[in-house]
Amino acid sequence: MRDEPFQPCVYLMASQRNGTLYCGSTSTPIKRIWDHKQGAGSVFTRKYGVTLLVWYEFHDLMGAAIKRELQIKEWKRRWKLELIEAANPDWRDLYQDWF
């Protein structure tokens, strides 16, 4: 994996459309999402096959990304689905858009 610049980001990943969701934050989104896709990102994403990047939001500061992650994790599932649908109605894997 190539070196990437520091870029705070909060993201939602899914196993499939309306499937299992995972919310996380990172300062190296390309590497972190790649790790999830390879089964090395977290036990949860590996166990539930969560490999599709369906929503993300960049931030200027890591603290802001973490704050947003914690906020989203408190949300009802329906709100998370609405967030995804508003930005990505086809539930495309957005990871490829970064290249």
N, C-alpha and C positions, 0 to 999 in steps of 0.2 A: 504494500500500500504506500502510495507516495505521501510525502509530507504535505500537510495542509495547514493553512493559516488558522489562527484562533478565531472561531466564529460561534459565539453562543447561540444555541438553538434549542427549542422545545419541539417535540414531535410526537405523533401518534402513529403506531403501526397496527396492522390487523392481520389476522390469519386468512381472511377472505371478506367479501362484502358482508357487512353486518355480523361478522364473526368476532372472535376474541380480540380485545383491544389491549394495547400496551402504551403507556405514556412515559416518556423519558426526557431528559435534558442532557446536553453535552456541549463541550467547547470544540469538538472535532466531529461534526456531523457525518462527513463522508466515511471516516473510519468507523465510527460507532454503528452506523446503519449497516455497513459492510459486515462488521462483526456479528450483528444480529442475523443477517442473511446467511452467514456461515455457521450459525449455531453456537457462536462464542460470545454473543452479546449479553445474555443473561439466562439463568436456568428457566425462568418463566417463558421467555420467547422461544427457547428451544423446545420445551415441553409441549407448548400449545401451537407450534408451527407458525408463529407470528413473524412474517417475513416481508410484508408489504408496507412500504412507507406511504401512508395515505393522507397525511397532513403534517405541516411543519411551519414554524414561525421563527425567524431570526431576531436576535436581540443585540443591543450594543454591549450589554454587561451580562456576565454569567449569573450574577445575583438576580437579575430581572428574569432570566430564563428559568432559573430554579423556582422563583416565586410563581411564575406562570404555570410551571409544571405542577406544583403543589395545589394551585387553584384548580386546575383541570382535573387532577386526581380526586378532588372533593366533589366534582360535578356528578350529576345523575348520568347514567349511560345515554339516555335520550339526548341530553345536551351535547355530549361528545359526538354522537352520530350526526346531529344537526350541524356541528362545526365542520365535520368532514364533508357532509353533503353540500354545504354552502361553497366550499372551496374546490371540491373534487367529487362531483356528482357521479362520475363513472368508477370511482374507487380505483383509479389507475395507480400503479406503483410509481410514485414520484421520484424515486431515487435516480432513475435514468435521466431525469431533467437536469440534474446537476452536472452532466457531462456534455 
